[in-house]
């Protein structure tokens, strides 16, 4: 390996200050100085060079399960292997704990890839502990023209090598670098989790020809990290893994609101009902027994990815609807936060009444959208500092029908929430609007939204009055129920919920 100390005009008698005491490679600070030196040389003589970042796959897991002295021995072996496989003009250094860096001098990207592959193959071939390395490459000046940017590009390439399961070389060259596209929904990203490399390769070989983007993890901790960082469409999850097993991974993902809808297929050699029941309890969507049948695997993967696309579509619709509701609230300065409070309290009441899940979802949609029709009401009426006159009130009473018509194209998604939007001002005695419905003709969702909307309106400031106390509001609701205007059953649940807060 090239002795850079002389070129940098550093005292060779103080070499121990510039070398890593464990591996004997140059230390991080010398690497930083050297890369600046190489950039100047490249600028002067027009010679390209490459930077290779080398990371030991699963080294932390290796250390956790052995004495740390064995980890130190492994670092020395990796360092020696790197030195053996580079030229005398190249420079190797220890970059951080389990990472190394090599400056491959006077080399274009293709030459740098060959050197990196030689290092990777030698480590895989000679290492008796099953450790492998991932390598990220970037070239100067092709990928970056400053030290910081060049290191950053190499780190990005290394990250993609790790994402793809390790034991691989990636360059930052766009033709060679594979990056998970979080915006391109036409290419589903499938995460495969298994501690046995052969199983990962087998599943990857089955799925890759179908056009899926494959991401691999060797253990549960890595799987959780990848799911938190990338847009994963489906997970194939091994059950029996050291450390965190598949059940634990599944349970954590299904308990997280952001990841709970990602379909999980558990792959296991345990073909018994007890194992499957446990999988169901932690939220698994499907099961496949090892070794998987390719036709069966592809069919189940395709089916669950379709389900995931539908869930994503519904989530997008929810976001759009919430944006519309927020736009309406922005028109009315006195109702800030009203729709979220109504939706939340309505859902809580629905759960207390043990309504079906579809009605719970309808209550959320209706709570968010019940006032969306106010977007068609003039601001001078919405924000009038006083009671509305008769003509103004007739205009205000149009908002349930306006909201219904706005949301009607989404009937397949909203279902009975449309009834909540249109009829949330109806009264049991027929004195409400827009149609004067009576009694049980009024849909359940509308009855609940009506009461929650009324409660939140009375306990909030309005242009023409200050808010009422919780106690006075609940007394007024009881009186309305006794006058056969509001549903007493719903009011009793409301009183129970708000009294506990």
Secondary structure, DSSP 4 states (H G I P E B T S, - for coil): ---HHHHTT--GGGHHHHB-TTT-SB-HHHHHHHHHHHHHHHHHH---EEEEEEEETTHHHHHHTS-HHHHHHHHHHHHHHHHHTS-TT-EEEEEETTEEEEEETT--HHHHHHHHHHHHHHHHHH-TT---EEEEEEEETTT-SSHHHHHHHHHHHHHHHHHTTSS-EEES-TTT-----SS-TTS-EEEEE-S-HHHHHHHHHHHHTTTPEEEEESSHHHHHHHHHHS--SEEEEES--SSS-HHHHHHHHHHSTTTTTSEEEEEES--SHHHHHHHHHTT--EEEESSPPHHHHHHHHHHHHHHHHHHHHHHHHHHHHHHHHHHHHHH-TT-TTHHHHHHHHHHHHHHHTT--HHHHHHHHHHHHHTTGGGGGS-HHHHT-SS---HHHHHHHTTHHHHHHHHHGGGHHHHTTHHHHHHHTT--TBS--SSS--BGGGS-HHHHHHHHHHHHHHHTS-BTTBPPPPHHHHHHHHHHHHHTTSS-HHHHHHHHHHHHT-
